[in-house]
Amino acid sequence: MREADTSKPAAKPAARSQVAWSVALSCCALVIAGCGDSGRDGRSSSSSTDQTQDAKVIDINAMNDAKGTVTVCQEKDLSGNVTEAVKRFNGQRNGVTVKLIQFAAKADDQRAQFIQRQQAKSSECDVFHSDVIWTAEFASQEWIYDMTPYVRRRTAELIPATVAAATYDGKIWGMPQATGAAFLYYRTDQVKTPPTSWQQVYEQAEANSGIAYQGAAYEGLTCDFLELSFAAGGAVLSPDGKQAAIDSPANLEALRLMVDGVKSGAAPRAVTTFTEEETRRYWEQGKATFMRNWPYAYALGQAKGSKVKGKFDVTPLPAFEGGGKAGILGGHNLVISVFSKNPGAALKWIDFNTSPAWQKHTFDKYSLPVPTTSVYDDPTIQRKYPFASDLKEAIGQAKPRPVSPVYPLISQAIYKNVNAALAGQTSPEDALKTAQSQIESALATF
């Protein structure tokens, strides 16, 4: 089963895109917070809450003459891009040698490995691949360096939404390295032009073969609901992240659209059991006119045996009538452990691995979405991947999931209650009221 925050292996090239995308979804605050001045490799001097006021701040000059060994700990490198990066970096013989430790493929296992080491104050891992939904939790525990001085120097290179995914409490805690956002897939033999609103999607879905998406009670449904919620103008938390705000008219409008879609047959009743892979298989069997899914599904849909091969296209997620456009940002950031004995060398590795040149290579060879703007604008990339501009737009309009140290509990309150409403077990109104109460209880624990 494909989880929304698990990396995917690259697939063989196929048709228009030649891509199989990494799926690693998550994020941070709805707006990039301002950052105060910081000292060199010391303590933050910016205004912040009690959670991060004593955070260590990275010294950007420490990488200049850095030497020694750096250990990078991450998820299993299914595509091989990091393994190649390590080999290329070590071949430079610049005084720093990188060692790679790979954890299990499941995101929950990766998180557990990170937490165990940080709780033990272990210096084994210098750099971690941190899923963006972990930012607030790890930062609030003061387990990772405040990397604001370094990232601020490079923000012009990055799609702004990816910086938001690394931001918490007015500070930036990691360098964006991988990203992603969902597409709306549509059958070109059934729909002449892609719909411009979610309301049109459901109208056309009902008139044709329906829409498939991730409606099971898990993280994927949180993403799907928030894409409509945020586009409708809704929110989950107050701007300061301290209060629940999910029980609102905008969120009710978004949820009613989804629930009414199941009732009308615009979405199959089985959608309440679909994860990414059930959605993809349903789509490839030719059973749906539309599909909401991550970009990895494009190449697979164009592969031999797919009934929709050559019959579909993709577009960024549409607007919500009366609101705007929104997606949910995914990916991970490169963070440095505060227990690292060589943070300067760690930063030197990060500087290489997130350089525009290597980011272009990552996109070009491994078909993995990157946060670097110039990559999507590169003529060679656009020739090889014709919808690179669409992906850039999708990532650019994406918003992060609620930033909170108790995000797992918040997400659970969302997907369980939304799923119950989709399944007809509760009304949309009661689903949001229950979610509001559960999120309030979760916030009270921190």
N, C-alpha and C positions, 0 to 999 in steps of 0.2 A: 504494500500500500504506500502510495506517495503522500508524504506529509507536506504541508505548505512550507515548512521551514527546513526541508532536507535537500541537500545538493543532489543534482542529477548528473549521470554520466552523459557525455556527448554522444549523439547518435551519428550514424553515417550520413553524409551529405544527401540531400534530397531536393529535387525540383527547384523552386524559386529561391528558397532560403538557404539551403544546405546547412541547416542548423538544428541542433538539439540543445535547448537552453538549460542552464542551471536554474533550479527552483529553490530559492532560499528567501523566503519571505518574512519580513518583519520590519518594524520601525520604531520611531521615537516621538518627538513632539510635533504638534501641528504647525508650529512656526519656529524658525530658527531663533534661538534665544541670543541675546546680545552677550558679548564676552568682555570681561574686564581685563585689565593689565595683569600680567603674571611675571613672577620672578624666574630666574634661571635655575632649573632643577631644584626648586625649593617649594614653598607653599603658595597657594593661590592668594592673590591680593584682591580678587574681584569680590563683589557683593554676592553672597550665596546663602543658602540655607545651612543649617547645622550639619546636614548630611555630607556635604563635600567641601566645607570651608578649610579643612586641613589637608586637602588632596595634594599629593606631590605633582609638581609641574615639570614636564620634560625640558631638558636643556637642548635646544636645537643645535648648539655648537658642539655638543658632545660627540656627534657622529663624524666630525671632520677628521680626527686622528684616531678613530676607534679601531681597536684590534681585538682579537680573540674569537671565541666561539659563541654563536647564538643558536638557541634551540627554539624552533617554531613548532607549536602544537596546534593541530587542526583536525577537522573531519577527514575521513578517508578520501584521498585524492583520486577520485574515480575518473576524472578526465585526463589527469597527468600534467596539467598546466603548472602546478606548484612544483612538482618534481623537476620539470624542465627548468623552471625559474631558479631553483636551488642550484642545479648543475651549472647553469649559465653564470649565476652570481659567483659561485665558488671558483669558476674558471677565470674570473677576473684577477684573482690573487691580490686583492686589495687590503689584505691584513685581517679580514673578517671571514670566518667560515661558518656556514649555516648547516645545522643538523635538523632533520625533519622527523617529528613524531606524529603518527597518524592514529587518531582515535576511531571509534566505531562510527558507522555512517549515520546513526540516528541522532538527531539534535539533542534529545534529552540526555543521552549518554555523554555527548560532548560537554554539555553544560555541567553534568555531575563530575566529570574529570577535572574541569576547570575549578569548580568550587572546592573539591577535595584538596587540590594543591594549594589554593589560596588560603583555605582555612588552616592548613598545615604550615603556611608561610614558606612554601617550597620555592626554591630558585631554579628548579629543573626547567621550567618553560619560561623563556624570555618574552616570546610573542605568542598571542592566541588569535585565532580566527573567532571573533565574537559576533554571534547572530545579533542583528540590530535590536531585537526585543529584549536583549539582556543588558543593554547599556545602562539603564537606570539602576538595576539591581547591583551590578558590579561596581558602578561608580559610587553608589550610596554606601557600599561596604569599604570603600577606599582601597580596592584591590588593584586598580589600574591607574596609570599615569593620566593626568590632565594633559592632553596633547594640543590644547588650544594654540600655543605659539607656533607650532609646526603646521597644523592644518590651516590656520588663518593665512599663512603665507602662500598657500596653494589653493585657496577656495575659488579663485577665478578659473581654475582648470576644471572644476567639478560641477556636475548638475546639482543645483542648490538643495533639492530634496534629499540627496544622499548625505549632505552635511547635517541636515536636520536629524537624520537617522543615527548620527553619532553624538548628538547634543543632548545634554541633561543638566539642569540647574545652571544654565548660562555658560557651560563649558563644553568643549568638544573632547571626547574621550577616546577617539580612535580615528584612524585614517581609512576612509571608504576604499574598499578594494573590489567588491563585487556587489551587483545590484540587480534589480529586475522589477517588472510590473506586468500585470495581466493584460491580455488582449480580448477583444470580442471577435470571435470567429463567426463567419457567416457564409452560407451557401450561395455562391454566385449564380447557380442555376435556378435558384428560387427567389433571390433578392437582387434587384438590379443595382441599387446603391445602398450602402450601409446606413442604418437608422442613425439619427442624430440625437435621440433621447432614449432613456430607458423606457419611457412610456411607449414609444414607437417600437422598441425591441419586443415588448410583451404583446403589443397589438399584432405585429407581423408574425410573431411566434405562434400566436393562437390561430392565425389565419393559414399557417403553413404546418410545419412539423415540430414546432416547439423550441424551447431553450433548455440546455443542460448546463448545470453548474454544480458547485460543491455545496450540498445541503445537509450533509451528515453533521452530527454533533461533535465537531472537532475544530481545530484552529482554522482550517480552510473556510469554514462557514463564517467565522469572525471576519476574515478578509472580505468575503463576498458581500456580507451585510454592510460593512463599513464603507465599501466602495459606493453603495447607493446612499447610505446615511450621510457621508461627508459631502457627496455631490448635492444632496438635498438641503445642505446647510446644517446638518445635525452635528452633535459632538457626543463624546462619552464622558469626558471629565471637564470640569471648569478649567479656565485658562491656567490657573496655578496648580492644577492637578490634584487638588485636595478634596474636591467634592464631585459626586456623581452627577451627570447631566444627560443620561441616556433617555430618560422619560420625558420626551419633548415632542411637540407637534411635527417637527421635521423628521425625526426618527420614526414616528408613527406612520407618516406618509410613505416613507421608504419601505417599512415592514409590511404595510398593507399591500403595496404593489407586489411584493414577493408572494405574500399569502394568497392574494387574489389570483396570481398567476398559476398557482397550484390548483386552486379551486376551479378555474376556468379551463384547465388543461393546457395552458400555454407552457407550463413546465410539468413534466411527468411526476406523478405522486412518488415514484421511486427516487426522485431527486433528494429526498430526505435521507437517503442512504449512500449518496454519491460522495466519494473523495475525488482527487484529481484523476486517478486512473479509471475509476468507474465512469466518470464523465467522458474521458477521452475515448474509451472503448465504445460507449453508447453513440458518441459522435461519429466515430469511424465506421460504425455499422450503418450509417446513413439515416439515423433515427431522429435527428434534430436539425433545425434550420440554423440555430445559433448555439454557440458554446462560449461560456466564459472559462478561460483557462490560461495557464502560463505559457510563455513562448516556446517551451520545450516541445509542446504538442504539435507544432507546425510541421516539423520535419517528419515526425512519426505519422501524421495524417497524410503526408504525401508519399509515404512508403508503399511498397508493393503489398497488396492485400487489403488496403484501406478502400472502402466504398466511396469515400469522398475525395480521393486523389484527383487533383486537377479541377476540383469543383468548389473550392472555397478560397477565401481571402481573409485577411485580418485587418483590424482597425483599432485605434486606441479606444478605451471605454467612453461611451457617449455621455452627454450631459443629463441631468435630471431637470425636467421642466420646472421652471421657477427657481432653479438653483444654478449649479455650475457643473464642472467636470471634476472627477477625483478617481484616483486609483489607490492601491495600497502598495507601499514600497517594501521591497524585500532586499535580502543580501546580507553581507557581513562586513565588519570593520576589522582592521588590524590594530590590536591593543597591546600595550606593553605592561607586563606585571610589575607592580611596585616592589616585588621581591627579586626582580632581575638583578644580577650582579654586573650586568653590562648593558645598561639601557641605551648608551650611545651607539653601540654596535647593532642593537636591535633596531634603532631608528634608521641606521644606515641600510639595513636590509629592507625595511619598509619603504624607504625612499626609492630604492631600485624597483621593488615589486609593484609600486603604484606609479612609476614614471609613465608619462604619456607613451613613450616608445614601447615599454613592455605591456601596457594596457592595450595598445593597438595589436600587438602580437597575440595577446590573450583572446581578444575578440576575433581576430582574423583566423587563427589556427584552431582555436577550441570553441568558438561560437558562444562565448560566455559574456553576458552583459556586464559592462564596466561603467564606473561613475564618471569617466573622463569625457567631457563634452566633445573635444576635438576628434575623438575616434569616430563618432557617428557622422561627422561632417567630412571625413576623409574620402576623397573620390574613389580610391581603390576599395574601401570598405563598402561604399554605396553601390558600386558596380557588382560586388560579390554578394552583398546582402541588400537587395532593393528596398526592404522595409526597415532599414536601419533608422531612417528619419522617423518612422512611425514608433519605433521602440523608444527613441530619444524623447518623443512627445509623451509617450505613455509613462515613462519614468519621471519626466518633468512635471506632469500633472498629478503624480502619485503623492499621497500623504501618508505619514507614518501612523502606526497604531498608537494607542494611548501610551504615553511614557510614564511609567510608574514602577517602583520596586515590587509592587504586587500585581504586575501585569498578568501573570498566569491565572490568578483568581478573577481578574476583570474579564479576560477572554472567555473563561469558562462560563461566567454569568451571561455573556453575550451569546455564545454558540448554543448553550443548552436551552435557553429561553426562545431564541429565534427558531431553533429546530422544533421545539414544541409547538410554536405557532404555525410553522409550515406543515406540521403533521396533523394539525387540527385539534391538538390536545389542549390548547388554550387560545384565547383571543389575542390579537396583536397588542391591545391595550394592557391586558393583564401580563403579557410577556414582558413588556417594557417596565411595568411597575415592579415586577419581581426582580428583573435585572437591576433596576435602580437600587432596590433594597440590598441585594447581594453585593453590589459594588460598594455601597456605603459601608457595609460590614467589612469588606476586604480592606478598604482604605483605613478603617479604624484599627486594623491590626498593625499598622506600620507607624 
